[in-house]
Amino acid sequence: MEVDEGGVQFEDYFPSMMEGSGAEGFISELCNGFHLLMDVEKGLITFESLKRSALLLGLQDIGDDEIVSMLSEGDLDGDGALNQMEFCILMLRLSPGLLDEPKQWVEEMYICEPDHEVLGF
Protein backbone atom coordinates (compact mmCIF):
# COMPACT_ATOMS: atom_id res chain seq x y z
CA MET A 1 0.00 0.00 0.00
CA GLU A 2 1.32 3.43 -0.99
CA VAL A 3 0.78 6.79 0.72
CA ASP A 4 0.52 9.94 -1.39
CA GLU A 5 1.63 13.43 -0.36
CA GLY A 6 -1.68 14.13 1.36
CA GLY A 7 -1.37 11.01 3.52
CA VAL A 8 -4.09 9.12 1.65
CA GLN A 9 -3.43 5.41 1.26
CA PHE A 10 -4.07 3.70 -2.05
CA GLU A 11 -3.36 0.32 -3.55
CA ASP A 12 -1.43 0.32 -6.83
CA TYR A 13 -3.10 -2.41 -8.89
CA PHE A 14 -1.37 -1.54 -12.16
CA PRO A 15 1.59 -3.93 -11.73
CA SER A 16 -0.70 -6.91 -11.14
CA MET A 17 -2.91 -5.82 -14.05
CA MET A 18 0.17 -5.61 -16.28
CA GLU A 19 1.35 -9.01 -15.13
CA GLY A 20 -2.06 -10.62 -15.57
CA SER A 21 -3.05 -9.19 -18.93
CA GLY A 22 0.28 -8.33 -20.54
CA ALA A 23 1.27 -4.97 -21.92
CA GLU A 24 -1.33 -4.87 -24.71
CA GLY A 25 -4.18 -5.86 -22.40
CA PHE A 26 -3.06 -3.33 -19.83
CA ILE A 27 -2.95 -0.50 -22.38
CA SER A 28 -6.40 -1.57 -23.57
CA GLU A 29 -7.70 -1.24 -20.00
CA LEU A 30 -6.15 2.23 -19.70
CA CYS A 31 -7.93 3.18 -22.92
CA ASN A 32 -11.21 1.91 -21.46
CA GLY A 33 -10.62 4.10 -18.41
CA PHE A 34 -9.99 7.09 -20.65
CA HIS A 35 -13.29 6.50 -22.48
CA LEU A 36 -15.18 6.36 -19.18
CA LEU A 37 -13.84 9.78 -18.15
CA MET A 38 -13.83 11.64 -21.47
CA ASP A 39 -16.26 14.13 -22.93
CA VAL A 40 -17.81 12.09 -25.75
CA GLU A 41 -18.26 15.09 -28.06
CA LYS A 42 -14.69 16.39 -27.63
CA GLY A 43 -12.88 13.06 -27.31
CA LEU A 44 -10.90 14.51 -24.39
CA ILE A 45 -11.00 14.43 -20.61
CA THR A 46 -12.10 17.97 -19.80
CA PHE A 47 -12.69 19.79 -16.54
CA GLU A 48 -16.43 19.23 -16.95
CA SER A 49 -16.17 15.54 -17.83
CA LEU A 50 -13.79 14.85 -14.94
CA LYS A 51 -16.00 16.73 -12.49
CA ARG A 52 -19.07 14.80 -13.73
CA SER A 53 -17.18 11.49 -13.44
CA ALA A 54 -16.00 12.36 -9.93
CA LEU A 55 -19.61 12.88 -8.85
CA LEU A 56 -20.68 9.58 -10.43
CA LEU A 57 -17.83 7.82 -8.60
CA GLY A 58 -18.91 9.26 -5.25
CA LEU A 59 -16.11 11.81 -5.04
CA GLN A 60 -18.42 14.78 -4.50
CA ASP A 61 -16.01 16.36 -2.01
CA ILE A 62 -13.33 16.89 -4.64
CA GLY A 63 -12.75 20.58 -5.23
CA ASP A 64 -12.47 22.39 -8.54
CA ASP A 65 -8.85 23.24 -7.73
CA GLU A 66 -8.07 19.53 -7.32
CA ILE A 67 -9.66 18.74 -10.70
CA VAL A 68 -7.64 21.51 -12.35
CA SER A 69 -4.51 20.14 -10.66
CA MET A 70 -5.21 16.62 -11.95
CA LEU A 71 -5.64 17.89 -15.49
CA SER A 72 -2.53 20.07 -15.25
CA GLU A 73 -0.45 17.13 -14.07
CA GLY A 74 -1.00 15.24 -17.31
CA ASP A 75 -1.63 18.05 -19.81
CA LEU A 76 1.46 17.88 -22.01
CA ASP A 77 0.21 20.08 -24.87
CA GLY A 78 -1.22 22.86 -22.68
CA ASP A 79 -4.79 22.73 -23.98
CA GLY A 80 -6.33 22.26 -20.52
CA ALA A 81 -7.60 18.75 -21.27
CA LEU A 82 -6.19 15.24 -21.57
CA ASN A 83 -6.14 13.28 -24.78
CA GLN A 84 -5.83 9.51 -24.64
CA MET A 85 -2.03 9.48 -24.90
CA GLU A 86 -1.64 12.09 -22.14
CA PHE A 87 -3.98 10.09 -19.92
CA CYS A 88 -2.06 6.85 -20.46
CA ILE A 89 1.29 8.54 -19.82
CA LEU A 90 -0.08 10.12 -16.64
CA MET A 91 -1.41 6.80 -15.36
CA LEU A 92 1.94 5.12 -15.98
CA ARG A 93 3.82 7.95 -14.25
CA LEU A 94 1.55 7.80 -11.21
CA SER A 95 2.05 4.08 -10.65
CA PRO A 96 5.18 3.59 -8.54
CA GLY A 97 4.83 -0.19 -8.83
CA LEU A 98 5.24 -0.08 -12.59
CA LEU A 99 8.67 1.46 -12.13
CA ASP A 100 9.95 -1.72 -10.45
CA GLU A 101 10.45 -3.64 -13.69
CA PRO A 102 10.08 -1.06 -16.48
CA LYS A 103 12.61 -2.53 -18.89
CA GLN A 104 10.78 -5.86 -19.12
CA TRP A 105 7.41 -4.22 -19.71
CA VAL A 106 8.73 -1.67 -22.19
CA GLU A 107 10.40 -4.44 -24.17
CA GLU A 108 7.17 -6.47 -24.13
CA MET A 109 5.18 -3.44 -25.30
CA TYR A 110 7.51 -2.63 -28.20
CA ILE A 111 8.91 -5.95 -29.38
CA CYS A 112 5.57 -6.74 -31.00
CA GLU A 113 4.04 -4.37 -33.54
CA PRO A 114 1.67 -2.17 -31.52
CA ASP A 115 -2.02 -2.58 -32.19
CA HIS A 116 -2.97 0.93 -33.30
CA GLU A 117 -6.65 0.18 -32.81
CA VAL A 118 -6.04 -0.62 -29.14
CA LEU A 119 -4.00 2.57 -28.70
CA GLY A 120 -6.66 4.61 -30.43
CA PHE A 121 -4.55 6.19 -33.19
MIDOMAR-111079 format. One record per residue (C-alpha): chain; residue in one letter; residue number from 1; x, y, z. Coordinates in pm, 1 decimal. Example, Ala and Ser with C-alpha at 12.3 -4.5 7.8 and 13.67 -1.06 7.14 Angstrom:
2
+---+---+-----+----------+----------+----------+
: c : r :   k :       xx :       yy :       zz :
+---+---+-----+----------+----------+----------+
: A : A :   1 :   1230.0 :   -450.0 :    780.0 :
: A : S :   2 :   1367.0 :   -106.0 :    714.0 :
+---+---+-----+----------+----------+----------+
END
This chain:
121
+---+---+-----+----------+----------+----------+
: c : r :   k :       xx :       yy :       zz :
+---+---+-----+----------+----------+----------+
: A : M :   1 :      0.0 :      0.0 :      0.0 :
: A : E :   2 :    131.5 :    343.2 :    -98.7 :
: A : V :   3 :     78.0 :    678.7 :     71.9 :
: A : D :   4 :     51.8 :    993.9 :   -138.6 :
: A : E :   5 :    162.9 :   1343.4 :    -35.7 :
: A : G :   6 :   -168.0 :   1412.6 :    135.8 :
: A : G :   7 :   -137.0 :   1100.9 :    352.3 :
: A : V :   8 :   -409.0 :    911.9 :    165.5 :
: A : Q :   9 :   -342.5 :    541.4 :    125.9 :
: A : F :  10 :   -406.7 :    370.1 :   -204.6 :
: A : E :  11 :   -336.0 :     32.5 :   -355.3 :
: A : D :  12 :   -143.0 :     32.2 :   -682.6 :
: A : Y :  13 :   -309.9 :   -240.7 :   -889.3 :
: A : F :  14 :   -136.5 :   -153.5 :  -1215.6 :
: A : P :  15 :    159.0 :   -393.0 :  -1172.8 :
: A : S :  16 :    -70.4 :   -690.5 :  -1113.7 :
: A : M :  17 :   -291.4 :   -581.9 :  -1405.3 :
: A : M :  18 :     16.5 :   -560.9 :  -1628.4 :
: A : E :  19 :    135.3 :   -901.1 :  -1512.7 :
: A : G :  20 :   -205.9 :  -1062.4 :  -1557.3 :
: A : S :  21 :   -305.1 :   -919.4 :  -1893.0 :
: A : G :  22 :     27.5 :   -833.4 :  -2054.3 :
: A : A :  23 :    126.7 :   -497.1 :  -2192.1 :
: A : E :  24 :   -132.5 :   -487.0 :  -2471.3 :
: A : G :  25 :   -417.8 :   -586.3 :  -2240.2 :
: A : F :  26 :   -306.4 :   -332.7 :  -1982.7 :
: A : I :  27 :   -295.2 :    -50.1 :  -2238.4 :
: A : S :  28 :   -639.7 :   -156.9 :  -2357.3 :
: A : E :  29 :   -770.3 :   -123.8 :  -1999.9 :
: A : L :  30 :   -615.1 :    222.8 :  -1969.7 :
: A : C :  31 :   -792.7 :    318.5 :  -2292.4 :
: A : N :  32 :  -1120.9 :    191.5 :  -2146.3 :
: A : G :  33 :  -1061.5 :    410.0 :  -1840.6 :
: A : F :  34 :   -999.5 :    709.3 :  -2064.7 :
: A : H :  35 :  -1328.7 :    649.6 :  -2247.9 :
: A : L :  36 :  -1518.5 :    635.9 :  -1917.9 :
: A : L :  37 :  -1384.3 :    978.1 :  -1814.9 :
: A : M :  38 :  -1383.4 :   1163.5 :  -2146.9 :
: A : D :  39 :  -1626.1 :   1412.7 :  -2293.3 :
: A : V :  40 :  -1780.6 :   1209.4 :  -2575.4 :
: A : E :  41 :  -1825.5 :   1508.9 :  -2806.1 :
: A : K :  42 :  -1468.7 :   1638.7 :  -2763.0 :
: A : G :  43 :  -1287.8 :   1305.5 :  -2730.5 :
: A : L :  44 :  -1090.0 :   1450.5 :  -2438.5 :
: A : I :  45 :  -1100.1 :   1443.4 :  -2060.5 :
: A : T :  46 :  -1209.7 :   1796.9 :  -1980.1 :
: A : F :  47 :  -1269.3 :   1979.2 :  -1653.8 :
: A : E :  48 :  -1643.0 :   1923.5 :  -1694.9 :
: A : S :  49 :  -1617.0 :   1554.4 :  -1783.4 :
: A : L :  50 :  -1378.5 :   1485.5 :  -1494.1 :
: A : K :  51 :  -1600.2 :   1672.9 :  -1249.3 :
: A : R :  52 :  -1907.0 :   1479.6 :  -1372.6 :
: A : S :  53 :  -1718.4 :   1149.4 :  -1344.2 :
: A : A :  54 :  -1600.3 :   1235.9 :   -993.0 :
: A : L :  55 :  -1960.5 :   1288.1 :   -885.3 :
: A : L :  56 :  -2067.6 :    958.0 :  -1042.5 :
: A : L :  57 :  -1783.1 :    781.9 :   -860.0 :
: A : G :  58 :  -1891.3 :    925.7 :   -524.5 :
: A : L :  59 :  -1611.1 :   1180.5 :   -503.9 :
: A : Q :  60 :  -1842.2 :   1478.5 :   -450.2 :
: A : D :  61 :  -1601.0 :   1636.4 :   -200.9 :
: A : I :  62 :  -1332.9 :   1689.1 :   -464.3 :
: A : G :  63 :  -1274.7 :   2058.3 :   -523.1 :
: A : D :  64 :  -1247.1 :   2239.0 :   -853.6 :
: A : D :  65 :   -885.0 :   2324.1 :   -773.5 :
: A : E :  66 :   -807.4 :   1952.8 :   -732.5 :
: A : I :  67 :   -965.5 :   1874.3 :  -1069.7 :
: A : V :  68 :   -763.8 :   2150.7 :  -1235.4 :
: A : S :  69 :   -450.7 :   2014.3 :  -1065.9 :
: A : M :  70 :   -521.5 :   1662.0 :  -1195.2 :
: A : L :  71 :   -564.5 :   1789.0 :  -1548.9 :
: A : S :  72 :   -252.8 :   2007.5 :  -1525.4 :
: A : E :  73 :    -45.4 :   1712.5 :  -1407.0 :
: A : G :  74 :   -100.4 :   1524.1 :  -1731.2 :
: A : D :  75 :   -163.2 :   1804.9 :  -1981.1 :
: A : L :  76 :    145.8 :   1788.1 :  -2201.1 :
: A : D :  77 :     20.7 :   2008.4 :  -2486.5 :
: A : G :  78 :   -121.9 :   2286.2 :  -2267.8 :
: A : D :  79 :   -478.9 :   2273.1 :  -2398.4 :
: A : G :  80 :   -632.6 :   2226.1 :  -2051.9 :
: A : A :  81 :   -760.5 :   1875.5 :  -2126.7 :
: A : L :  82 :   -619.0 :   1524.4 :  -2156.6 :
: A : N :  83 :   -613.9 :   1328.1 :  -2477.6 :
: A : Q :  84 :   -582.8 :    951.2 :  -2464.3 :
: A : M :  85 :   -202.7 :    947.5 :  -2489.7 :
: A : E :  86 :   -163.7 :   1209.3 :  -2214.1 :
: A : F :  87 :   -397.8 :   1008.5 :  -1991.7 :
: A : C :  88 :   -205.8 :    684.6 :  -2046.1 :
: A : I :  89 :    129.0 :    854.4 :  -1982.2 :
: A : L :  90 :     -7.5 :   1011.6 :  -1664.1 :
: A : M :  91 :   -141.3 :    680.5 :  -1536.2 :
: A : L :  92 :    194.5 :    512.1 :  -1597.8 :
: A : R :  93 :    381.8 :    794.6 :  -1424.8 :
: A : L :  94 :    155.1 :    780.0 :  -1120.7 :
: A : S :  95 :    205.2 :    407.9 :  -1065.2 :
: A : P :  96 :    517.9 :    358.8 :   -853.8 :
: A : G :  97 :    482.6 :    -19.1 :   -883.4 :
: A : L :  98 :    523.5 :     -7.5 :  -1259.4 :
: A : L :  99 :    866.8 :    145.5 :  -1212.6 :
: A : D : 100 :    994.8 :   -171.6 :  -1044.6 :
: A : E : 101 :   1044.8 :   -364.0 :  -1369.2 :
: A : P : 102 :   1007.9 :   -105.7 :  -1647.8 :
: A : K : 103 :   1261.4 :   -253.0 :  -1889.0 :
: A : Q : 104 :   1078.3 :   -586.3 :  -1912.0 :
: A : W : 105 :    741.0 :   -421.7 :  -1971.5 :
: A : V : 106 :    872.9 :   -167.3 :  -2218.9 :
: A : E : 107 :   1039.5 :   -444.2 :  -2417.2 :
: A : E : 108 :    716.8 :   -647.2 :  -2412.7 :
: A : M : 109 :    517.7 :   -344.4 :  -2529.9 :
: A : Y : 110 :    751.3 :   -262.9 :  -2819.9 :
: A : I : 111 :    891.1 :   -595.4 :  -2937.5 :
: A : C : 112 :    557.0 :   -673.7 :  -3100.2 :
: A : E : 113 :    404.3 :   -437.3 :  -3353.6 :
: A : P : 114 :    167.1 :   -216.8 :  -3151.8 :
: A : D : 115 :   -201.6 :   -257.7 :  -3218.9 :
: A : H : 116 :   -297.4 :     92.6 :  -3330.0 :
: A : E : 117 :   -665.1 :     18.0 :  -3280.6 :
: A : V : 118 :   -603.6 :    -62.2 :  -2914.0 :
: A : L : 119 :   -400.0 :    256.5 :  -2870.3 :
: A : G : 120 :   -665.9 :    461.2 :  -3042.6 :
: A : F : 121 :   -454.6 :    619.1 :  -3318.5 :
+---+---+-----+----------+----------+----------+
END
